[in-house]
Amino acid sequence: MLLGVLAGAEGRPSPPPTLPGMSAASKAVLAASVAVSGVIVAAVHLQQSRVRERLREGVLRDVERQNRKQENLRLLEQQIALTEQLEMERSKMLMGKESSQ
């Protein structure tokens, strides 16, 4: 049955279906607009993917920056404690020298 639809009355294959009532120029414009639309959709998709990746990288950089800041604060507190300890030892040494004189 399918062969009867695809084949003409004499058994020859029928020509490919065309859009009736459209000139060759209209068909060319339609094909070009479909192609351009496809390219635009693909370009927008790629752009959105890049934006999404940049946002993800930004979040990772922020987390890394926060970790560095916490580490710097920890090192600063450690340095302050060591400085206070050194100053206490110096003052004890100075007091010891003054009392021995």
N, C-alpha and C positions, 0 to 999 in steps of 0.2 A: 504494500500500500504506500509506504514512504517513497518507494521508487516512482510510483505513479505521480506523486506530487512533485518530486524533483525533476522528473523527465517530462518533456513536452508531449504533445499528442503523437508525434512520430517516433518517440523513444529517445529523442535527443535531450541532453541536459539543458535545462532552462538557463538563461543568463542570470548572473548574480542579481539579487534583489537591489533595486535602487530606490531612492526616495523620489516618488512621482512628483512631477511639477516643479522640481528644483533644477536650476541651470548648473552648469559646471562651475561657474564662478561662485554660486551660492554654496555648493558642496565644498569648494576649496576654503571659503571663509569659515564654514562650519567646522571643517577639519582643523583649520589653523586655530580657531578659538578653543576647541577642545584640547588641542596640544598645549596652547599657552596656559589654559586653566590647569592642566595637569602639572606643568612646570611650576606654576605659582603655588599650587598646593604642596608640591614636594619641597620648594624653597621655604615656605612657611614652616613646614614640619622640621626641616633641618635647623632653621633659626630657633625654633622653640626648644629643640634638643640642646643646642649650644647654650641657650639662656639657662635652661634647667641645670646643665653641667656647671656653668659659672656660678650659679646660686649654691650648688652643692659644694663647690670648691671654696666659696666664701664662708660657708658654715664651718668647714674643716679648718680654714685659716683662723676663724674666730676662736674655735676651741683650742687650737694650738697657741694662739696669742694669750688666751686666758691661762693655759697651763704654764707658759713662760712667765707670766705675771705672778702667778702663785709661787713659782720656784724662785723668782727674783725677790719676792717679799720674804720667803723663808730664808734665803741667803742674807738678806738685809738684817733680819732679826737675829740671825746667828752672828753676823758681823758686829751688831750693836752689843750683844752679850759678851762677845770676846773683847771688844773695846772696853766695856765696863770692867771686866775681869782684869785686863791689863792695867787700867788706871788704878784699880784697888791695889794691885801688886806693887805698882810704882809708889803709890802713897805710903804703903807699908814699908817699903825699902827706904824711902826718904825719912820716915819717922824713925826707923831703926838707926839710920846714919846720924840723925840729929840727936837722938838720945845717947849714942855712944860718944859723941863729942863733948 
